[in-house]
């Protein structure tokens, strides 16, 4: 019951914030809710967390994609390696490099959340009309 009560409370808060009478817990757009409330310049600042992953040409490439896939696969090493088409040891090396460059630990929930928000903000800032 405690879990249900917490979900109901979150749905009520979301409904109040959006000025709606009813919101279902499963329909709460948590990531979109956060990103939609960021000013464009704040979204760019969040995305800058990933700047150390840029390649020598200044583009987001292999390391950024590795991070995205690893997080999308919920840290499942085998599934992420398969999806990337690399050996698990290659994935391990890349993740350790990503952690060192970003100063994050992907074993930490807050760090994973920061990285995911930065990835989503990066995607949003790449589309000029996405926030209009």
Rosetta constraint file for C-alpha pairs under 8 A:
AtomPair CA 1 CA 5 HARMONIC 6.09 0.50
AtomPair CA 2 CA 6 HARMONIC 6.20 0.50
AtomPair CA 3 CA 7 HARMONIC 6.25 0.50
AtomPair CA 4 CA 8 HARMONIC 6.12 0.50
AtomPair CA 5 CA 9 HARMONIC 6.12 0.50
AtomPair CA 6 CA 10 HARMONIC 6.28 0.50
AtomPair CA 7 CA 11 HARMONIC 6.19 0.50
AtomPair CA 7 CA 25 HARMONIC 6.01 0.50
AtomPair CA 8 CA 12 HARMONIC 6.17 0.50
AtomPair CA 8 CA 25 HARMONIC 6.74 0.50
AtomPair CA 9 CA 13 HARMONIC 6.21 0.50
AtomPair CA 10 CA 14 HARMONIC 6.10 0.50
AtomPair CA 10 CA 25 HARMONIC 7.03 0.50
AtomPair CA 11 CA 15 HARMONIC 6.08 0.50
AtomPair CA 11 CA 22 HARMONIC 7.92 0.50
AtomPair CA 11 CA 23 HARMONIC 5.54 0.50
AtomPair CA 11 CA 24 HARMONIC 6.04 0.50
AtomPair CA 11 CA 25 HARMONIC 5.05 0.50
AtomPair CA 11 CA 28 HARMONIC 7.01 0.50
AtomPair CA 12 CA 16 HARMONIC 6.15 0.50
AtomPair CA 12 CA 22 HARMONIC 7.58 0.50
AtomPair CA 12 CA 23 HARMONIC 6.99 0.50
AtomPair CA 13 CA 17 HARMONIC 6.12 0.50
AtomPair CA 14 CA 18 HARMONIC 6.19 0.50
AtomPair CA 14 CA 23 HARMONIC 7.01 0.50
AtomPair CA 14 CA 28 HARMONIC 7.03 0.50
AtomPair CA 15 CA 19 HARMONIC 5.83 0.50
AtomPair CA 15 CA 20 HARMONIC 4.81 0.50
AtomPair CA 15 CA 21 HARMONIC 6.08 0.50
AtomPair CA 15 CA 22 HARMONIC 5.98 0.50
AtomPair CA 15 CA 23 HARMONIC 5.45 0.50
AtomPair CA 16 CA 20 HARMONIC 6.22 0.50
AtomPair CA 16 CA 21 HARMONIC 7.52 0.50
AtomPair CA 23 CA 27 HARMONIC 6.82 0.50
AtomPair CA 23 CA 28 HARMONIC 7.19 0.50
AtomPair CA 24 CA 28 HARMONIC 6.81 0.50
AtomPair CA 28 CA 33 HARMONIC 7.94 0.50
AtomPair CA 29 CA 33 HARMONIC 5.50 0.50
AtomPair CA 30 CA 34 HARMONIC 6.34 0.50
AtomPair CA 31 CA 35 HARMONIC 6.18 0.50
AtomPair CA 31 CA 117 HARMONIC 7.26 0.50
AtomPair CA 32 CA 36 HARMONIC 5.67 0.50
AtomPair CA 33 CA 37 HARMONIC 6.36 0.50
AtomPair CA 34 CA 38 HARMONIC 6.64 0.50
AtomPair CA 35 CA 43 HARMONIC 7.04 0.50
AtomPair CA 35 CA 117 HARMONIC 7.98 0.50
AtomPair CA 35 CA 121 HARMONIC 6.83 0.50
AtomPair CA 36 CA 131 HARMONIC 7.30 0.50
AtomPair CA 38 CA 42 HARMONIC 5.75 0.50
AtomPair CA 38 CA 43 HARMONIC 5.87 0.50
AtomPair CA 39 CA 43 HARMONIC 6.32 0.50
AtomPair CA 40 CA 44 HARMONIC 6.33 0.50
AtomPair CA 40 CA 125 HARMONIC 7.54 0.50
AtomPair CA 40 CA 131 HARMONIC 7.58 0.50
AtomPair CA 41 CA 45 HARMONIC 6.26 0.50
AtomPair CA 42 CA 46 HARMONIC 6.20 0.50
AtomPair CA 43 CA 47 HARMONIC 6.19 0.50
AtomPair CA 43 CA 121 HARMONIC 5.41 0.50
AtomPair CA 43 CA 122 HARMONIC 7.63 0.50
AtomPair CA 43 CA 124 HARMONIC 7.84 0.50
AtomPair CA 43 CA 125 HARMONIC 6.93 0.50
AtomPair CA 44 CA 48 HARMONIC 6.23 0.50
AtomPair CA 44 CA 121 HARMONIC 6.84 0.50
AtomPair CA 44 CA 122 HARMONIC 7.07 0.50
AtomPair CA 44 CA 125 HARMONIC 6.31 0.50
AtomPair CA 45 CA 49 HARMONIC 7.31 0.50
AtomPair CA 46 CA 117 HARMONIC 7.37 0.50
AtomPair CA 46 CA 118 HARMONIC 5.26 0.50
AtomPair CA 46 CA 121 HARMONIC 6.51 0.50
AtomPair CA 46 CA 122 HARMONIC 7.93 0.50
AtomPair CA 47 CA 51 HARMONIC 7.58 0.50
AtomPair CA 47 CA 117 HARMONIC 7.76 0.50
AtomPair CA 47 CA 118 HARMONIC 4.35 0.50
AtomPair CA 47 CA 119 HARMONIC 6.47 0.50
AtomPair CA 47 CA 120 HARMONIC 7.82 0.50
AtomPair CA 47 CA 121 HARMONIC 5.29 0.50
AtomPair CA 47 CA 122 HARMONIC 4.81 0.50
AtomPair CA 47 CA 125 HARMONIC 7.95 0.50
AtomPair CA 48 CA 118 HARMONIC 7.34 0.50
AtomPair CA 48 CA 122 HARMONIC 7.95 0.50
AtomPair CA 49 CA 102 HARMONIC 7.04 0.50
AtomPair CA 49 CA 115 HARMONIC 7.57 0.50
AtomPair CA 49 CA 118 HARMONIC 6.37 0.50
AtomPair CA 50 CA 54 HARMONIC 7.42 0.50
AtomPair CA 50 CA 64 HARMONIC 7.47 0.50
AtomPair CA 50 CA 102 HARMONIC 6.99 0.50
AtomPair CA 50 CA 115 HARMONIC 7.69 0.50
AtomPair CA 50 CA 118 HARMONIC 6.76 0.50
AtomPair CA 50 CA 119 HARMONIC 7.57 0.50
AtomPair CA 51 CA 60 HARMONIC 7.99 0.50
AtomPair CA 52 CA 101 HARMONIC 5.86 0.50
AtomPair CA 52 CA 102 HARMONIC 6.45 0.50
AtomPair CA 53 CA 60 HARMONIC 6.53 0.50
AtomPair CA 53 CA 61 HARMONIC 7.82 0.50
AtomPair CA 53 CA 63 HARMONIC 5.86 0.50
AtomPair CA 53 CA 64 HARMONIC 6.05 0.50
AtomPair CA 53 CA 98 HARMONIC 7.02 0.50
AtomPair CA 53 CA 101 HARMONIC 6.99 0.50
AtomPair CA 53 CA 102 HARMONIC 7.73 0.50
AtomPair CA 54 CA 58 HARMONIC 5.17 0.50
AtomPair CA 54 CA 59 HARMONIC 5.04 0.50
AtomPair CA 54 CA 60 HARMONIC 4.61 0.50
AtomPair CA 54 CA 61 HARMONIC 6.66 0.50
AtomPair CA 54 CA 63 HARMONIC 7.69 0.50
AtomPair CA 54 CA 64 HARMONIC 7.55 0.50
AtomPair CA 55 CA 59 HARMONIC 5.44 0.50
AtomPair CA 55 CA 60 HARMONIC 6.25 0.50
AtomPair CA 55 CA 61 HARMONIC 6.48 0.50
AtomPair CA 60 CA 64 HARMONIC 5.75 0.50
AtomPair CA 60 CA 65 HARMONIC 7.80 0.50
AtomPair CA 61 CA 65 HARMONIC 6.09 0.50
AtomPair CA 62 CA 66 HARMONIC 6.00 0.50
AtomPair CA 63 CA 67 HARMONIC 6.20 0.50
AtomPair CA 63 CA 94 HARMONIC 6.85 0.50
AtomPair CA 63 CA 98 HARMONIC 6.79 0.50
AtomPair CA 64 CA 68 HARMONIC 6.20 0.50
AtomPair CA 65 CA 69 HARMONIC 6.10 0.50
AtomPair CA 66 CA 70 HARMONIC 5.98 0.50
AtomPair CA 66 CA 84 HARMONIC 7.19 0.50
AtomPair CA 66 CA 91 HARMONIC 7.65 0.50
AtomPair CA 66 CA 94 HARMONIC 7.37 0.50
AtomPair CA 66 CA 95 HARMONIC 7.61 0.50
AtomPair CA 67 CA 71 HARMONIC 6.11 0.50
AtomPair CA 67 CA 95 HARMONIC 7.17 0.50
AtomPair CA 67 CA 98 HARMONIC 7.47 0.50
AtomPair CA 68 CA 72 HARMONIC 5.98 0.50
AtomPair CA 68 CA 116 HARMONIC 7.44 0.50
AtomPair CA 68 CA 119 HARMONIC 6.95 0.50
AtomPair CA 69 CA 73 HARMONIC 6.01 0.50
AtomPair CA 69 CA 80 HARMONIC 5.95 0.50
AtomPair CA 69 CA 83 HARMONIC 7.45 0.50
AtomPair CA 69 CA 84 HARMONIC 7.38 0.50
AtomPair CA 70 CA 74 HARMONIC 6.43 0.50
AtomPair CA 70 CA 75 HARMONIC 5.26 0.50
AtomPair CA 70 CA 76 HARMONIC 6.99 0.50
AtomPair CA 70 CA 77 HARMONIC 7.29 0.50
AtomPair CA 70 CA 80 HARMONIC 5.23 0.50
AtomPair CA 71 CA 75 HARMONIC 5.56 0.50
AtomPair CA 71 CA 112 HARMONIC 7.36 0.50
AtomPair CA 71 CA 116 HARMONIC 7.09 0.50
AtomPair CA 73 CA 79 HARMONIC 6.53 0.50
AtomPair CA 73 CA 80 HARMONIC 5.82 0.50
AtomPair CA 75 CA 80 HARMONIC 7.35 0.50
AtomPair CA 76 CA 80 HARMONIC 6.00 0.50
AtomPair CA 77 CA 81 HARMONIC 6.00 0.50
AtomPair CA 77 CA 88 HARMONIC 6.55 0.50
AtomPair CA 77 CA 91 HARMONIC 7.50 0.50
AtomPair CA 77 CA 92 HARMONIC 7.93 0.50
AtomPair CA 78 CA 82 HARMONIC 6.09 0.50
AtomPair CA 78 CA 88 HARMONIC 6.40 0.50
AtomPair CA 79 CA 83 HARMONIC 6.10 0.50
AtomPair CA 80 CA 84 HARMONIC 6.11 0.50
AtomPair CA 80 CA 91 HARMONIC 7.86 0.50
AtomPair CA 81 CA 85 HARMONIC 5.88 0.50
AtomPair CA 81 CA 86 HARMONIC 5.15 0.50
AtomPair CA 81 CA 87 HARMONIC 5.96 0.50
AtomPair CA 81 CA 88 HARMONIC 5.40 0.50
AtomPair CA 81 CA 91 HARMONIC 5.98 0.50
AtomPair CA 82 CA 86 HARMONIC 6.34 0.50
AtomPair CA 82 CA 87 HARMONIC 7.63 0.50
AtomPair CA 86 CA 90 HARMONIC 6.22 0.50
AtomPair CA 86 CA 91 HARMONIC 6.67 0.50
AtomPair CA 87 CA 91 HARMONIC 6.46 0.50
AtomPair CA 88 CA 92 HARMONIC 6.11 0.50
AtomPair CA 89 CA 93 HARMONIC 6.18 0.50
AtomPair CA 90 CA 94 HARMONIC 6.24 0.50
AtomPair CA 91 CA 95 HARMONIC 6.09 0.50
AtomPair CA 92 CA 96 HARMONIC 6.19 0.50
AtomPair CA 93 CA 97 HARMONIC 6.20 0.50
AtomPair CA 94 CA 98 HARMONIC 6.06 0.50
AtomPair CA 95 CA 99 HARMONIC 6.09 0.50
AtomPair CA 96 CA 100 HARMONIC 6.19 0.50
AtomPair CA 97 CA 101 HARMONIC 6.10 0.50
AtomPair CA 98 CA 102 HARMONIC 6.01 0.50
AtomPair CA 99 CA 103 HARMONIC 5.52 0.50
AtomPair CA 99 CA 104 HARMONIC 4.93 0.50
AtomPair CA 99 CA 105 HARMONIC 5.66 0.50
AtomPair CA 99 CA 106 HARMONIC 6.94 0.50
AtomPair CA 100 CA 104 HARMONIC 6.94 0.50
AtomPair CA 104 CA 111 HARMONIC 5.70 0.50
AtomPair CA 105 CA 111 HARMONIC 6.03 0.50
AtomPair CA 105 CA 112 HARMONIC 7.51 0.50
AtomPair CA 106 CA 111 HARMONIC 6.02 0.50
AtomPair CA 106 CA 112 HARMONIC 5.31 0.50
AtomPair CA 107 CA 111 HARMONIC 7.76 0.50
AtomPair CA 107 CA 112 HARMONIC 7.43 0.50
AtomPair CA 108 CA 112 HARMONIC 6.23 0.50
AtomPair CA 109 CA 113 HARMONIC 6.13 0.50
AtomPair CA 110 CA 114 HARMONIC 6.15 0.50
AtomPair CA 111 CA 115 HARMONIC 6.16 0.50
AtomPair CA 112 CA 116 HARMONIC 6.12 0.50
AtomPair CA 113 CA 117 HARMONIC 6.06 0.50
AtomPair CA 114 CA 118 HARMONIC 6.10 0.50
AtomPair CA 115 CA 119 HARMONIC 6.18 0.50
AtomPair CA 116 CA 120 HARMONIC 6.19 0.50
AtomPair CA 117 CA 121 HARMONIC 5.96 0.50
AtomPair CA 118 CA 122 HARMONIC 5.93 0.50
AtomPair CA 119 CA 123 HARMONIC 6.35 0.50
AtomPair CA 120 CA 124 HARMONIC 6.25 0.50
AtomPair CA 121 CA 125 HARMONIC 6.02 0.50
AtomPair CA 122 CA 126 HARMONIC 6.19 0.50
AtomPair CA 123 CA 127 HARMONIC 6.87 0.50
AtomPair CA 124 CA 128 HARMONIC 7.75 0.50
AtomPair CA 124 CA 130 HARMONIC 6.09 0.50
AtomPair CA 124 CA 131 HARMONIC 7.30 0.50
AtomPair CA 125 CA 130 HARMONIC 7.67 0.50
AtomPair CA 128 CA 132 HARMONIC 7.94 0.50
